[in-house]
Each structure stands twice: as structure tokens, then as C-alpha cells.
């Protein structure tokens, strides 16, 4: 069979969930879990360890909102306000990775940031990635194809980048590019097109690679399938989320109205985001940050938990509605990570939990 027909069949099967899946593909039944409220669980009883790390900010580094946290060894990288700032495990500010500017070792902005082995890739334009090490030293600039690539994933232990093109117009021809610098080695098309929407909307987590180094995998926001990238650069379904009546169809983004935007429609929907896997457990949270529940699925036991993690007593004045909701996983696949903004302090607090 033609290679493209095989890929087409895999992607069509995986995202519709209507035909056969590979033997290794996991099905996670979420169809009824949202019929009831999550179970409240004391984080102190559930976790092996909990660390609260208040970031020590000053006039030269003020953090209003955190868009990414990466724990690498004894360092914490915090992406915020077009900065990538490194802290130690006590929360002391150390230095920035690069800086915003027009110089050859500077980035114009941070439109994407991904760790890659001992390096950090910062995408600062549609066609350019700046590479730094964890000490903040600039290494090189690489060009990627001018193909509207928004999300990117430097595949572990290779120099190949998987580029993702979100289907913003409804009729984008190509979904993924495998590229080495500007050279495209392979591509995968979209299997379905939609009517061009009246309003183009972009979302956080359009393309979410797994954190950590356990498995090279990712999930797209409106696709129910988690894909794994094999060593020979093939995409295979790793798990399928069966949401039943709670599924948010991709078509919704192409029929958006002004009233939908005013009412913040997508923040009322169930759209799972998956930061990654620790041991046999896949961890999930909802796209909307107003939802404070955590889902985790034990692959070995085939059991699903739907919980709200209650913080233990601490010296930080956390918001009353705050629950630990892991958004990130450490590079060594050991810690779940979240952050909170105390009501009595401008310094964000990072929370590291060992399950």
C-alpha cells in the first residue's frame, strides 16, 4: 500500500476513534467520569514529597504570569514575559537564557520553548530557532521551513524537529513536517478540511509535546489521540481518549461567533491536555484554567482517577479556590509541577510533587 494511504488511515482512525487501533494503543474511557464531581484528595497523603518554592523576584525580574516551567537537574527554568529565567531549587534567581533583542545571540520574542537533551530551543520567529545551553551560553541559530509551523518538538537524541501546523483556516494542506534545519525530510497531510471560519482563533496547547524523557509523544488540542514518535520517525497512536458526550468537536472552532467569544465558550468545554507520563501513569488536566481537577490513568492497572488535590497547610496565602493541578513534568520524569500566585505576595510559588 502507498505510504501516504497508510499514514492517512492511521490519522483518520486515531482522531475519529471509529475504526481499529493498533494492539499497543490504549483506550482511556472518560465518557462517564464527568457525570460526577472529582474526589477531593489530600496531597500530603497522596504524594511521596511536596516542595513549595517561592521565587525570589526583584525590580529586575518581576513575574506576572508563568507560561512554562522546566525542571532540569538542580535548575528551574521559568518562561514569562518574553524571558526564560533560571532559578535554583531554593527559588533564588540565577540568570536568564538569552535575552530579547536584535543581536545574533538574542531572540526577538519567545513564541515557543522546548528542552532538547542538554540544550534549550527558543523559537523566536516563524522560521528561526535560537539554541542555548543550560548555563545560558548561545550555541547557534537554525532555520526551519517557511510553512506556518507554530508548534515544534525537537525529537530526543536526533537533530530532527517535528513541526506542527495548526489548521487555523480549516483547509491547511499539511499537518506535520519532519525537518532538519530548513530541509524537509517528510510531511503528513491533514485528512479533513472545514469551512473557513469567520474568526481565526489560536489556542494554548494546540500542540503539546510530552514533558520529560520517558516517551517521545504529543497530543493536539482537538484530537482525541496521543501520538508516539518511533525511532524511525513514524507516528503511531499511543492512546485514545474516549470522551463520549463530553467530547469537544474540532468543528466548533470553525463555527465560532462573536457571542461565543464574549462568553469565553471554550473555557466551558472539556478539552484534556496531557503534560506527560510518570511511571505507568498518564496525567491530564483540562484546557480551561478555571477547572482545578486532575485526571491520571494507570496503564498497568487500567484505572482512572478523577481528583482535586488539596494543598497541605503552608505559610503561603494561596487563593481559597487553589488546588494542585499538575501542568508540567520534570525532565527526569520524577516530579509533577504547578504554580500559584499567593494573595499576599507578588512572588509566584512553584510546587513540586513526587507521586
PAKOLVEX-375007 format. One record per residue (C-alpha): residue number from 1; x, y, z. Coordinates in steps of 0.5 Angstrom, whole numbers, padded with zeros to 4 digits. Layout:
<nodes>
<node NUM; <X; Y; Z>>,
...
</nodes>
This chain:
<nodes>
<node 1; <0000; 0000; 0000>>,
<node 2; <0002; 0007; -0001>>,
<node 3; <0006; 0010; 0005>>,
<node 4; <0001; 0016; 0005>>,
<node 5; <-0005; 0012; 0005>>,
<node 6; <-0002; 0008; 0011>>,
<node 7; <-0001; 0015; 0014>>,
<node 8; <-0008; 0018; 0012>>,
<node 9; <-0011; 0011; 0015>>,
<node 10; <-0007; 0012; 0022>>,
<node 11; <-0009; 0019; 0023>>,
<node 12; <-0016; 0018; 0021>>,
<node 13; <-0017; 0012; 0025>>,
<node 14; <-0014; 0016; 0031>>,
<node 15; <-0017; 0022; 0031>>,
<node 16; <-0024; 0020; 0030>>,
<node 17; <-0024; 0013; 0034>>,
<node 18; <-0028; 0010; 0030>>,
<node 19; <-0024; 0004; 0027>>,
<node 20; <-0019; -0001; 0029>>,
<node 21; <-0013; 0002; 0033>>,
<node 22; <-0006; -0002; 0034>>,
<node 23; <-0005; -0007; 0039>>,
<node 24; <-0001; -0003; 0043>>,
<node 25; <-0006; 0003; 0043>>,
<node 26; <-0009; 0005; 0050>>,
<node 27; <-0016; 0007; 0050>>,
<node 28; <-0018; 0011; 0056>>,
<node 29; <-0025; 0012; 0058>>,
<node 30; <-0027; 0019; 0060>>,
<node 31; <-0034; 0018; 0058>>,
<node 32; <-0038; 0018; 0064>>,
<node 33; <-0032; 0021; 0069>>,
<node 34; <-0035; 0028; 0069>>,
<node 35; <-0042; 0025; 0071>>,
<node 36; <-0040; 0026; 0078>>,
<node 37; <-0035; 0031; 0082>>,
<node 38; <-0028; 0030; 0083>>,
<node 39; <-0026; 0027; 0089>>,
<node 40; <-0022; 0031; 0094>>,
<node 41; <-0015; 0028; 0096>>,
<node 42; <-0010; 0031; 0101>>,
<node 43; <-0004; 0032; 0097>>,
<node 44; <0000; 0031; 0103>>,
<node 45; <-0003; 0023; 0104>>,
<node 46; <-0002; 0022; 0096>>,
<node 47; <0005; 0025; 0095>>,
<node 48; <0012; 0022; 0097>>,
<node 49; <0014; 0029; 0098>>,
<node 50; <0012; 0036; 0097>>,
<node 51; <0016; 0042; 0096>>,
<node 52; <0014; 0050; 0096>>,
<node 53; <0019; 0054; 0092>>,
<node 54; <0018; 0062; 0093>>,
<node 55; <0021; 0065; 0087>>,
<node 56; <0026; 0071; 0090>>,
<node 57; <0024; 0077; 0085>>,
<node 58; <0026; 0084; 0085>>,
<node 59; <0026; 0090; 0081>>,
<node 60; <0030; 0087; 0075>>,
<node 61; <0026; 0081; 0075>>,
<node 62; <0018; 0081; 0076>>,
<node 63; <0014; 0075; 0074>>,
<node 64; <0007; 0077; 0073>>,
<node 65; <0005; 0070; 0069>>,
<node 66; <0008; 0064; 0068>>,
<node 67; <0007; 0060; 0061>>,
<node 68; <0012; 0055; 0062>>,
<node 69; <0016; 0051; 0068>>,
<node 70; <0022; 0046; 0066>>,
<node 71; <0026; 0043; 0072>>,
<node 72; <0033; 0040; 0069>>,
<node 73; <0037; 0037; 0075>>,
<node 74; <0038; 0043; 0080>>,
<node 75; <0035; 0048; 0076>>,
<node 76; <0028; 0051; 0075>>,
<node 77; <0027; 0055; 0068>>,
<node 78; <0021; 0060; 0068>>,
<node 79; <0018; 0063; 0062>>,
<node 80; <0015; 0069; 0063>>,
<node 81; <0014; 0076; 0059>>,
<node 82; <0019; 0074; 0053>>,
<node 83; <0024; 0072; 0058>>,
<node 84; <0027; 0065; 0060>>,
<node 85; <0029; 0066; 0067>>,
<node 86; <0033; 0060; 0071>>,
<node 87; <0033; 0059; 0079>>,
<node 88; <0036; 0054; 0084>>,
<node 89; <0031; 0050; 0088>>,
<node 90; <0031; 0055; 0093>>,
<node 91; <0028; 0060; 0089>>,
<node 92; <0034; 0064; 0088>>,
<node 93; <0034; 0068; 0081>>,
<node 94; <0041; 0066; 0078>>,
<node 95; <0041; 0068; 0070>>,
<node 96; <0037; 0069; 0064>>,
<node 97; <0037; 0064; 0058>>,
<node 98; <0039; 0069; 0052>>,
<node 99; <0035; 0076; 0052>>,
<node 100; <0030; 0080; 0048>>,
<node 101; <0034; 0084; 0043>>,
<node 102; <0036; 0084; 0036>>,
<node 103; <0043; 0082; 0036>>,
<node 104; <0046; 0075; 0034>>,
<node 105; <0046; 0071; 0040>>,
<node 106; <0039; 0075; 0042>>,
<node 107; <0032; 0073; 0041>>,
<node 108; <0026; 0078; 0038>>,
<node 109; <0021; 0074; 0042>>,
<node 110; <0019; 0067; 0045>>,
<node 111; <0014; 0064; 0041>>,
<node 112; <0016; 0057; 0043>>,
<node 113; <0021; 0054; 0048>>,
<node 114; <0023; 0047; 0048>>,
<node 115; <0028; 0043; 0052>>,
<node 116; <0033; 0038; 0048>>,
<node 117; <0038; 0034; 0051>>,
<node 118; <0042; 0039; 0055>>,
<node 119; <0040; 0045; 0050>>,
<node 120; <0034; 0050; 0050>>,
<node 121; <0031; 0051; 0044>>,
<node 122; <0027; 0058; 0043>>,
<node 123; <0023; 0059; 0037>>,
<node 124; <0023; 0067; 0036>>,
<node 125; <0020; 0068; 0029>>,
<node 126; <0016; 0063; 0024>>,
<node 127; <0023; 0061; 0021>>,
<node 128; <0028; 0061; 0026>>,
<node 129; <0030; 0058; 0033>>,
<node 130; <0036; 0060; 0037>>,
<node 131; <0039; 0055; 0041>>,
<node 132; <0043; 0056; 0048>>,
<node 133; <0045; 0051; 0054>>,
<node 134; <0043; 0051; 0061>>,
<node 135; <0049; 0056; 0063>>,
<node 136; <0046; 0061; 0058>>,
<node 137; <0051; 0060; 0053>>,
<node 138; <0049; 0062; 0046>>,
<node 139; <0050; 0056; 0041>>,
<node 140; <0047; 0057; 0034>>,
<node 141; <0041; 0059; 0030>>,
<node 142; <0038; 0055; 0026>>,
<node 143; <0033; 0056; 0020>>,
<node 144; <0026; 0052; 0019>>,
<node 145; <0022; 0052; 0013>>,
<node 146; <0017; 0057; 0012>>,
<node 147; <0011; 0053; 0013>>,
<node 148; <0007; 0057; 0018>>,
<node 149; <0010; 0052; 0023>>,
<node 150; <0007; 0054; 0030>>,
<node 151; <0009; 0048; 0035>>,
<node 152; <0015; 0045; 0035>>,
<node 153; <0018; 0039; 0038>>,
<node 154; <0026; 0037; 0038>>,
<node 155; <0026; 0030; 0038>>,
<node 156; <0030; 0026; 0043>>,
<node 157; <0037; 0024; 0041>>,
<node 158; <0036; 0027; 0034>>,
<node 159; <0037; 0033; 0030>>,
<node 160; <0030; 0033; 0027>>,
<node 161; <0025; 0037; 0029>>,
<node 162; <0017; 0035; 0029>>,
<node 163; <0014; 0042; 0026>>,
<node 164; <0006; 0043; 0027>>,
<node 165; <0002; 0047; 0023>>,
<node 166; <-0005; 0048; 0027>>,
<node 167; <-0011; 0048; 0022>>,
<node 168; <-0013; 0055; 0023>>,
<node 169; <-0016; 0056; 0016>>,
<node 170; <-0020; 0050; 0016>>,
<node 171; <-0016; 0048; 0010>>,
<node 172; <-0009; 0047; 0012>>,
<node 173; <-0006; 0042; 0007>>,
<node 174; <0000; 0040; 0011>>,
<node 175; <-0001; 0038; 0019>>,
<node 176; <0006; 0036; 0021>>,
<node 177; <0013; 0037; 0018>>,
<node 178; <0020; 0033; 0020>>,
<node 179; <0025; 0038; 0018>>,
<node 180; <0033; 0038; 0019>>,
<node 181; <0034; 0046; 0019>>,
<node 182; <0031; 0048; 0013>>,
<node 183; <0031; 0041; 0010>>,
<node 184; <0024; 0038; 0010>>,
<node 185; <0025; 0030; 0010>>,
<node 186; <0018; 0028; 0011>>,
<node 187; <0011; 0031; 0012>>,
<node 188; <0004; 0029; 0014>>,
<node 189; <-0002; 0032; 0011>>,
<node 190; <-0009; 0034; 0014>>,
<node 191; <-0014; 0028; 0013>>,
<node 192; <-0020; 0033; 0013>>,
<node 193; <-0022; 0040; 0012>>,
<node 194; <-0027; 0045; 0014>>,
<node 195; <-0031; 0052; 0012>>,
<node 196; <-0026; 0058; 0013>>,
<node 197; <-0028; 0061; 0020>>,
<node 198; <-0031; 0068; 0021>>,
<node 199; <-0026; 0069; 0026>>,
<node 200; <-0019; 0065; 0027>>,
<node 201; <-0017; 0063; 0034>>,
<node 202; <-0011; 0061; 0036>>,
<node 203; <-0010; 0057; 0043>>,
<node 204; <-0005; 0055; 0048>>,
<node 205; <-0003; 0047; 0047>>,
<node 206; <-0005; 0047; 0040>>,
<node 207; <0001; 0042; 0040>>,
<node 208; <0003; 0039; 0047>>,
<node 209; <0010; 0035; 0047>>,
<node 210; <0010; 0031; 0053>>,
<node 211; <0015; 0033; 0058>>,
<node 212; <0021; 0029; 0061>>,
<node 213; <0025; 0024; 0057>>,
<node 214; <0021; 0018; 0058>>,
<node 215; <0017; 0018; 0052>>,
<node 216; <0017; 0022; 0045>>,
<node 217; <0010; 0023; 0045>>,
<node 218; <0005; 0029; 0044>>,
<node 219; <-0003; 0031; 0044>>,
<node 220; <-0006; 0036; 0039>>,
<node 221; <-0011; 0040; 0043>>,
<node 222; <-0018; 0038; 0039>>,
<node 223; <-0015; 0031; 0037>>,
<node 224; <-0017; 0025; 0042>>,
<node 225; <-0011; 0021; 0040>>,
<node 226; <-0004; 0022; 0044>>,
<node 227; <0001; 0020; 0038>>,
<node 228; <0008; 0017; 0040>>,
<node 229; <0014; 0018; 0035>>,
<node 230; <0018; 0012; 0034>>,
<node 231; <0026; 0012; 0033>>,
<node 232; <0025; 0011; 0025>>,
<node 233; <0021; 0018; 0025>>,
<node 234; <0014; 0015; 0025>>,
<node 235; <0007; 0017; 0028>>,
<node 236; <0003; 0011; 0032>>,
<node 237; <-0003; 0012; 0036>>,
<node 238; <-0001; 0011; 0044>>,
<node 239; <-0007; 0013; 0047>>,
<node 240; <-0014; 0015; 0045>>,
<node 241; <-0019; 0019; 0050>>,
<node 242; <-0026; 0017; 0049>>,
<node 243; <-0030; 0023; 0052>>,
<node 244; <-0037; 0021; 0050>>,
<node 245; <-0042; 0026; 0050>>,
<node 246; <-0036; 0031; 0053>>,
<node 247; <-0032; 0031; 0047>>,
<node 248; <-0031; 0038; 0044>>,
<node 249; <-0031; 0037; 0037>>,
<node 250; <-0026; 0041; 0032>>,
<node 251; <-0031; 0043; 0028>>,
<node 252; <-0033; 0048; 0034>>,
<node 253; <-0027; 0053; 0033>>,
<node 254; <-0030; 0054; 0025>>,
<node 255; <-0037; 0056; 0027>>,
<node 256; <-0035; 0061; 0033>>,
<node 257; <-0039; 0067; 0033>>,
<node 258; <-0038; 0074; 0037>>,
<node 259; <-0042; 0072; 0043>>,
<node 260; <-0038; 0065; 0043>>,
<node 261; <-0032; 0070; 0044>>,
<node 262; <-0035; 0074; 0049>>,
<node 263; <-0038; 0068; 0053>>,
<node 264; <-0031; 0065; 0053>>,
<node 265; <-0034; 0059; 0050>>,
<node 266; <-0028; 0054; 0050>>,
<node 267; <-0027; 0055; 0058>>,
<node 268; <-0033; 0052; 0059>>,
<node 269; <-0031; 0046; 0055>>,
<node 270; <-0028; 0039; 0057>>,
<node 271; <-0021; 0039; 0053>>,
<node 272; <-0016; 0035; 0056>>,
<node 273; <-0009; 0037; 0056>>,
<node 274; <-0003; 0032; 0058>>,
<node 275; <0004; 0034; 0060>>,
<node 276; <0006; 0027; 0060>>,
<node 277; <0007; 0021; 0064>>,
<node 278; <0011; 0019; 0070>>,
<node 279; <0012; 0011; 0071>>,
<node 280; <0005; 0008; 0069>>,
<node 281; <0001; 0014; 0070>>,
<node 282; <-0001; 0019; 0065>>,
<node 283; <-0003; 0026; 0068>>,
<node 284; <-0008; 0030; 0065>>,
<node 285; <-0012; 0037; 0066>>,
<node 286; <-0017; 0041; 0063>>,
<node 287; <-0015; 0046; 0058>>,
<node 288; <-0019; 0052; 0062>>,
<node 289; <-0015; 0054; 0068>>,
<node 290; <-0022; 0055; 0071>>,
<node 291; <-0022; 0048; 0072>>,
<node 292; <-0018; 0045; 0078>>,
<node 293; <-0018; 0038; 0077>>,
<node 294; <-0013; 0033; 0075>>,
<node 295; <-0014; 0026; 0072>>,
<node 296; <-0009; 0021; 0072>>,
<node 297; <-0009; 0014; 0068>>,
<node 298; <-0005; 0008; 0071>>,
<node 299; <-0004; 0004; 0065>>,
<node 300; <-0001; -0002; 0068>>,
<node 301; <-0008; -0003; 0073>>,
<node 302; <-0012; 0000; 0068>>,
<node 303; <-0015; 0005; 0073>>,
<node 304; <-0017; 0012; 0072>>,
<node 305; <-0017; 0017; 0078>>,
<node 306; <-0021; 0024; 0078>>,
<node 307; <-0019; 0028; 0083>>,
<node 308; <-0018; 0035; 0086>>,
<node 309; <-0011; 0035; 0090>>,
<node 310; <-0012; 0039; 0097>>,
<node 311; <-0006; 0043; 0099>>,
<node 312; <-0003; 0042; 0106>>,
<node 313; <-0002; 0047; 0111>>,
<node 314; <0003; 0052; 0109>>,
<node 315; <0006; 0059; 0110>>,
<node 316; <0003; 0062; 0104>>,
<node 317; <-0003; 0065; 0103>>,
<node 318; <-0006; 0061; 0097>>,
<node 319; <-0012; 0063; 0094>>,
<node 320; <-0018; 0059; 0097>>,
<node 321; <-0020; 0056; 0090>>,
<node 322; <-0013; 0054; 0089>>,
<node 323; <-0012; 0046; 0088>>,
<node 324; <-0005; 0043; 0086>>,
<node 325; <-0006; 0042; 0078>>,
<node 326; <0000; 0039; 0075>>,
<node 327; <0001; 0043; 0069>>,
<node 328; <0009; 0040; 0068>>,
<node 329; <0013; 0035; 0069>>,
<node 330; <0021; 0035; 0071>>,
<node 331; <0026; 0033; 0065>>,
<node 332; <0027; 0027; 0069>>,
<node 333; <0020; 0024; 0070>>,
<node 334; <0020; 0025; 0077>>,
<node 335; <0016; 0031; 0079>>,
<node 336; <0009; 0034; 0078>>,
<node 337; <0010; 0041; 0078>>,
<node 338; <0005; 0047; 0078>>,
<node 339; <0005; 0054; 0081>>,
<node 340; <0001; 0059; 0085>>,
<node 341; <0000; 0067; 0086>>,
<node 342; <0000; 0068; 0093>>,
<node 343; <-0006; 0073; 0095>>,
<node 344; <-0001; 0077; 0100>>,
<node 345; <0006; 0077; 0096>>,
<node 346; <0008; 0078; 0089>>,
<node 347; <0013; 0073; 0088>>,
<node 348; <0010; 0066; 0085>>,
<node 349; <0011; 0060; 0089>>,
<node 350; <0013; 0053; 0085>>,
<node 351; <0010; 0047; 0087>>,
<node 352; <0014; 0040; 0086>>,
<node 353; <0011; 0034; 0088>>,
<node 354; <0014; 0027; 0088>>,
<node 355; <0008; 0022; 0086>>,
</nodes>
